[in-house]
Amino acid sequence: MISVNELRHPKEKLYRLMCMVIGGLIWAGLLLGTMLSILLMLLPVALVLWVAGRFFRATLYGNSVQVNQQQYAELNAMVQDVGRQLGLGRIPETFVVNAGGLTNALAVKFLSTQYVLMFSSLVDLLWDEKNNDRVRMIVAHELAHHAAGHVNFWINLLMKPAMFVPFLGAAYSRSCELTADRIAAASIPANREAAVTAMITLASGSQVLTPHTSVEAFKRQEQQIPKVFGFLQEILSSHPRMTKRILAIEAYYDARPVQSVAAQAA
């Protein structure tokens, strides 16, 4: 089984701790002074989330295709297998969504209900009948967000006040993405190429050009980014640059002992 906590990116550990401490202190002050007001505020918030979750579910089931044993069995088996690897007691409901050509995937949670949304254009870009480790990389990335608690309502509620600290919320979000990338890479320990190629495909958005894309040339693009404006762009972004994500994934593979898929699954 993959140990989620051992694979948390060091930056996420730092920013997560900072957010929890700051958020906890602010909440403690608020609770001590206005316990009743906080409780009264949480009740309508919970109601709004429940209603939003019901609407979301109605839209999802009515306009997307659920992944299960009857629909897209191979993709469903992949979701179930990765979910077990990550120790998820309840596997998130997974859907293939027509997003009008957008190439993305999402981990979503409303109260206790977890979802993974796979945009159809991304699945089409990555799907390979011979080896679907690229799709597995994306599936594992989204399931990793659930396993690591990144979309947990109560954890995010605790940290919410810290999100108003300038740049801290974005830094925490970026670190969560790096953690999810590491966990996803751990789900395909013997296929470093697939992990990197999945990211390259997200960057290019081209099924035709991806096989002809030089990973080394793409990584060198990071050196062409203006230092000051690259820094400013980064601290304002919720996701790390794709060049940095690929460098981080390769650093993870370089640092870990080589294991077979069978050994990892055991």
C-alpha positions as CSV (number, residue, x, y, z in Angstrom):
1,M,0.0,0.0,0.0
2,I,1.2,3.5,-0.8
3,S,1.9,5.6,2.3
4,V,0.2,9.0,1.6
5,N,1.8,10.8,4.6
6,E,5.3,9.7,3.7
7,L,4.9,11.1,0.2
8,R,3.6,14.5,1.2
9,H,5.8,17.1,-0.4
10,P,8.0,18.9,2.2
11,K,6.5,22.2,1.2
12,E,3.0,20.9,1.8
13,K,4.0,19.8,5.3
14,L,5.3,23.2,6.1
15,Y,2.4,25.2,4.6
16,R,-0.2,22.8,6.0
17,L,1.2,23.2,9.5
18,M,1.3,27.0,9.1
19,C,-2.2,27.1,7.8
20,M,-3.5,24.9,10.6
21,V,-1.7,26.8,13.3
22,I,-2.8,30.2,12.0
23,G,-6.3,29.0,11.3
24,G,-6.6,27.2,14.6
25,L,-5.5,30.3,16.6
26,I,-8.0,32.5,14.8
27,W,-10.8,30.0,15.2
28,A,-9.9,29.6,18.9
29,G,-10.1,33.3,19.4
30,L,-13.4,33.5,17.6
31,L,-14.8,30.5,19.4
32,L,-13.9,31.9,22.8
33,G,-15.6,35.1,22.1
34,T,-18.5,34.2,19.9
35,M,-19.3,30.5,20.2
36,L,-23.0,30.9,19.6
37,S,-22.5,33.1,16.6
38,I,-20.1,30.7,15.1
39,L,-22.5,27.8,15.5
40,L,-25.3,29.9,14.0
41,M,-23.1,30.7,11.1
42,L,-22.0,27.1,10.5
43,L,-25.6,25.8,10.3
44,P,-26.6,27.8,7.2
45,V,-23.1,27.1,5.7
46,A,-23.8,23.4,6.1
47,L,-27.3,23.8,4.6
48,V,-25.9,25.7,1.6
49,L,-23.3,23.0,1.0
50,W,-25.9,20.2,1.3
51,V,-28.1,22.0,-1.3
52,A,-25.2,22.7,-3.6
53,G,-24.1,19.0,-3.3
54,R,-27.6,17.8,-4.3
55,F,-27.7,20.2,-7.3
56,F,-24.2,19.1,-8.3
57,R,-25.2,15.4,-8.0
58,A,-28.3,16.0,-10.1
59,T,-26.3,17.7,-12.8
60,L,-23.5,15.1,-12.8
61,Y,-25.8,12.1,-13.0
62,G,-27.9,13.7,-15.6
63,N,-25.2,15.0,-17.9
64,S,-22.1,12.8,-17.4
65,V,-21.2,9.1,-17.6
66,Q,-20.5,7.3,-14.4
67,V,-17.5,5.0,-14.4
68,N,-18.5,1.6,-12.9
69,Q,-18.4,-2.1,-13.7
70,Q,-21.0,-1.6,-16.5
71,Q,-19.5,1.6,-17.9
72,Y,-15.8,1.8,-18.9
73,A,-14.8,-1.3,-16.9
74,E,-11.1,-0.9,-17.6
75,L,-11.1,2.7,-16.3
76,N,-13.2,1.6,-13.3
77,A,-10.8,-1.2,-12.4
78,M,-8.0,1.4,-12.5
79,V,-9.9,3.7,-10.1
80,Q,-10.6,0.8,-7.7
81,D,-7.1,-0.4,-7.8
82,V,-5.5,3.0,-7.1
83,G,-8.1,3.7,-4.4
84,R,-7.1,0.5,-2.6
85,Q,-3.4,1.4,-3.0
86,L,-4.0,4.7,-1.3
87,G,-6.1,3.1,1.5
88,L,-9.3,4.9,0.6
89,G,-12.1,3.2,2.6
90,R,-14.7,4.6,0.2
91,I,-13.7,5.0,-3.5
92,P,-14.9,8.3,-4.8
93,E,-17.6,8.2,-7.4
94,T,-16.0,8.8,-10.8
95,F,-17.4,10.4,-13.9
96,V,-16.3,11.1,-17.5
97,V,-17.4,14.7,-18.2
98,N,-17.8,16.5,-21.6
99,A,-16.1,19.8,-20.8
100,G,-16.1,21.2,-24.3
101,G,-12.5,20.3,-25.1
102,L,-10.9,21.3,-21.8
103,T,-8.2,18.9,-20.7
104,N,-8.4,18.6,-16.9
105,A,-9.5,16.4,-14.1
106,L,-10.9,17.3,-10.7
107,A,-11.3,16.0,-7.2
108,V,-14.5,17.3,-5.6
109,K,-16.1,16.7,-2.2
110,F,-19.4,17.9,-0.9
111,L,-19.7,17.1,2.8
112,S,-19.2,13.3,2.9
113,T,-19.6,12.6,-0.8
114,Q,-16.4,12.3,-2.9
115,Y,-16.1,12.6,-6.7
116,V,-13.4,12.4,-9.3
117,L,-14.2,14.1,-12.6
118,M,-12.3,13.0,-15.7
119,F,-12.7,15.4,-18.6
120,S,-13.3,13.4,-21.8
121,S,-10.8,15.3,-23.9
122,L,-8.0,14.5,-21.4
123,V,-9.0,10.8,-21.4
124,D,-8.9,10.8,-25.2
125,L,-5.4,12.4,-25.2
126,L,-3.9,9.9,-22.8
127,W,-5.7,6.6,-23.5
128,D,-3.5,3.9,-24.9
129,E,-4.9,0.3,-25.3
130,K,-1.5,-1.2,-24.8
131,N,-0.5,0.7,-21.6
132,N,-2.7,3.1,-19.7
133,D,-0.2,4.2,-17.1
134,R,-0.6,7.8,-18.3
135,V,-4.3,7.7,-17.5
136,R,-3.4,6.0,-14.2
137,M,-1.1,8.9,-13.4
138,I,-4.0,11.4,-13.7
139,V,-6.5,9.1,-11.9
140,A,-4.0,8.6,-9.0
141,H,-3.4,12.4,-8.8
142,E,-7.0,13.1,-8.3
143,L,-7.5,10.2,-5.8
144,A,-4.4,11.4,-4.0
145,H,-6.2,14.7,-3.3
146,H,-8.9,12.8,-1.5
147,A,-6.4,10.4,0.3
148,A,-4.3,13.4,1.5
149,G,-7.3,15.3,2.8
150,H,-6.8,18.2,0.4
151,V,-10.6,18.4,-0.2
152,N,-11.7,17.6,3.3
153,F,-14.3,20.1,4.4
154,W,-13.3,20.2,8.1
155,I,-9.6,20.5,7.4
156,N,-10.2,23.3,4.9
157,L,-12.6,25.0,7.3
158,L,-9.9,24.9,10.0
159,M,-7.4,26.5,7.6
160,K,-9.8,28.9,6.1
161,P,-8.7,32.0,8.1
162,A,-5.1,31.3,7.1
163,M,-6.1,31.6,3.4
164,F,-6.4,35.4,3.9
165,V,-2.7,35.6,4.7
166,P,-1.2,37.0,1.5
167,F,0.2,34.3,-0.8
168,L,-0.1,31.5,1.9
169,G,-3.2,30.0,0.4
170,A,-1.7,29.8,-3.1
171,A,1.5,28.4,-1.7
172,Y,-0.4,25.7,0.2
173,S,-2.4,24.8,-3.0
174,R,0.8,24.5,-5.0
175,S,2.3,22.2,-2.4
176,C,-0.8,20.0,-2.5
177,E,-0.4,19.6,-6.2
178,L,3.2,18.5,-5.8
179,T,2.1,16.0,-3.1
180,A,-0.5,14.6,-5.4
181,D,2.0,14.3,-8.2
182,R,4.4,12.3,-6.0
183,I,1.6,10.0,-4.8
184,A,0.5,9.5,-8.4
185,A,4.1,8.7,-9.5
186,A,4.3,6.2,-6.7
187,S,1.3,4.4,-8.2
188,I,3.3,3.7,-11.4
189,P,6.8,3.1,-9.8
190,A,8.2,1.3,-12.8
191,N,7.0,3.8,-15.5
192,R,8.7,7.1,-15.0
193,E,8.2,7.9,-18.7
194,A,4.4,7.6,-18.4
195,A,4.3,9.9,-15.4
196,V,6.3,12.6,-17.2
197,T,4.5,12.1,-20.5
198,A,1.1,12.6,-18.8
199,M,2.3,16.0,-17.7
200,I,3.8,16.9,-21.1
201,T,0.4,16.0,-22.7
202,L,-1.4,18.3,-20.3
203,A,1.0,21.1,-21.3
204,S,0.8,20.5,-25.1
205,G,-2.8,19.3,-25.3
206,S,-1.8,17.4,-28.5
207,Q,-2.1,13.7,-28.9
208,V,-0.2,14.0,-32.2
209,L,2.7,16.1,-31.0
210,T,3.2,14.6,-27.6
211,P,5.2,11.6,-28.9
212,H,7.5,14.0,-30.6
213,T,8.0,16.3,-27.6
214,S,11.4,16.5,-26.1
215,V,11.2,16.3,-22.3
216,E,14.7,17.7,-21.9
217,A,13.9,20.7,-24.2
218,F,10.7,21.3,-22.3
219,K,12.5,21.3,-18.9
220,R,15.0,23.8,-20.3
221,Q,12.1,26.3,-20.9
222,E,12.2,26.9,-17.1
223,Q,15.6,28.5,-17.6
224,Q,14.1,31.0,-20.0
225,I,11.5,32.3,-17.6
226,P,12.3,35.9,-16.4
227,K,13.3,35.5,-12.7
228,V,11.3,38.4,-11.2
229,F,8.1,37.9,-13.2
230,G,8.5,34.1,-13.0
231,F,8.5,34.5,-9.2
232,L,5.5,36.8,-9.3
233,Q,3.6,34.5,-11.5
234,E,4.4,31.6,-9.2
235,I,3.3,33.2,-5.9
236,L,0.0,34.2,-7.4
237,S,-0.8,30.7,-8.9
238,S,-2.7,27.8,-7.4
239,H,-0.7,25.3,-9.4
240,P,3.1,25.0,-10.0
241,R,4.3,25.6,-13.5
242,M,4.3,22.4,-15.5
243,T,8.1,22.7,-16.0
244,K,8.5,22.7,-12.2
245,R,6.1,19.8,-11.8
246,I,8.0,17.6,-14.2
247,L,11.3,18.5,-12.6
248,A,9.8,17.6,-9.2
249,I,8.4,14.3,-10.5
250,E,11.8,13.4,-11.9
251,A,13.5,14.3,-8.6
252,Y,11.1,12.0,-6.8
253,Y,11.9,9.1,-9.1
254,D,15.6,9.8,-8.8
255,A,15.4,9.8,-5.0
256,R,13.4,6.6,-4.5
257,P,14.6,3.0,-4.7
258,V,13.5,1.2,-7.9
259,Q,10.6,-1.1,-7.2
260,S,8.5,-3.3,-9.4
261,V,4.8,-2.8,-9.8
262,A,4.2,-6.2,-8.1
263,A,6.3,-5.2,-5.1
264,Q,4.6,-1.8,-4.8
265,A,1.1,-3.5,-4.9
266,A,2.2,-5.9,-2.2
